[in-house]
């Protein structure tokens, strides 16, 4: 049940001004993700070319490289999906 606004204290939403709209936050996040992935892929390919030609070394490297991109992007994705 909501309490009516008495005029003495502002409602919680009025205590702060939203710094960035959700639409703009998602757009900025998308640009950051694309820029990060562009650099990440270039670095992964460069490092991958310098690996020994043994299949096990390549398997481990590319498996880790294919999963670890998530680690630095997880906070950014959480920020993009944040409400308010």
C-alpha positions as CSV (number, residue, x, y, z in Angstrom):
1,X,0.0,0.0,0.0
2,X,1.4,3.4,-1.0
3,X,1.4,6.3,1.4
4,X,0.1,9.5,-0.1
5,X,2.7,12.3,-0.7
6,X,2.3,14.7,2.2
7,X,4.4,17.5,0.7
8,X,6.8,17.5,3.6
9,X,9.3,15.0,2.2
10,X,9.9,14.4,-1.5
11,X,9.3,10.9,-2.8
12,X,12.4,8.7,-3.1
13,X,12.6,9.0,-6.9
14,X,12.8,12.8,-6.6
15,X,15.9,12.7,-4.4
16,X,18.2,12.2,-7.3
17,X,18.4,13.1,-11.0
18,X,19.0,10.2,-13.4
19,X,22.5,10.8,-14.9
20,X,21.8,8.8,-18.0
21,X,18.7,7.4,-19.6
22,X,18.5,3.6,-20.0
23,X,18.5,4.0,-23.8
24,X,21.7,6.1,-23.8
25,X,23.3,3.8,-21.2
26,X,22.7,0.8,-23.4
27,X,24.0,2.6,-26.5
28,X,27.2,3.7,-24.7
29,X,27.6,0.1,-23.3
30,X,27.2,-1.4,-26.8
31,X,29.9,0.9,-28.2
32,X,32.2,0.0,-25.3
33,X,31.6,-3.8,-25.8
34,X,32.3,-3.5,-29.5
35,X,35.5,-1.6,-28.9
36,X,36.6,-4.0,-26.2
37,X,35.9,-7.1,-28.4
38,X,37.7,-5.6,-31.4
39,X,40.9,-5.2,-29.3
40,X,40.4,-8.5,-27.5
41,X,40.1,-10.5,-30.7
42,X,43.2,-8.8,-32.2
43,X,45.2,-9.6,-29.0
44,X,43.9,-13.2,-28.9
45,X,44.8,-13.9,-32.5
46,X,48.2,-12.3,-32.0
47,X,49.0,-14.4,-29.0
48,X,47.4,-17.5,-30.6
49,X,49.8,-17.2,-33.6
50,X,52.8,-17.3,-31.2
51,X,51.7,-20.5,-29.5
52,X,53.4,-23.8,-30.0
53,X,51.8,-25.8,-32.8
54,X,50.8,-28.5,-30.4
55,X,47.1,-29.2,-30.5
56,X,46.7,-29.3,-26.7
57,X,48.3,-25.9,-26.2
58,X,46.0,-24.3,-28.8
59,X,43.0,-26.1,-27.4
60,X,43.6,-24.7,-23.9
61,X,44.4,-21.2,-25.1
62,X,41.4,-20.8,-27.4
63,X,39.0,-22.4,-24.9
64,X,40.2,-19.9,-22.3
65,X,40.2,-17.0,-24.7
66,X,36.7,-17.9,-25.8
67,X,35.4,-17.8,-22.2
68,X,37.5,-15.1,-20.5
69,X,36.1,-12.2,-22.5
70,X,33.1,-12.3,-20.2
71,X,35.1,-11.4,-17.1
72,X,35.9,-7.7,-17.9
73,X,32.5,-7.3,-19.6
74,X,30.3,-8.6,-16.9
75,X,30.3,-5.3,-14.8
76,X,29.7,-3.3,-17.9
77,X,26.7,-5.5,-18.9
78,X,25.3,-5.2,-15.3
79,X,25.7,-1.4,-15.5
80,X,23.8,-1.3,-18.8
81,X,20.9,-3.3,-17.4
82,X,20.7,-1.4,-14.2
83,X,17.4,0.3,-13.5
84,X,17.1,4.0,-12.6
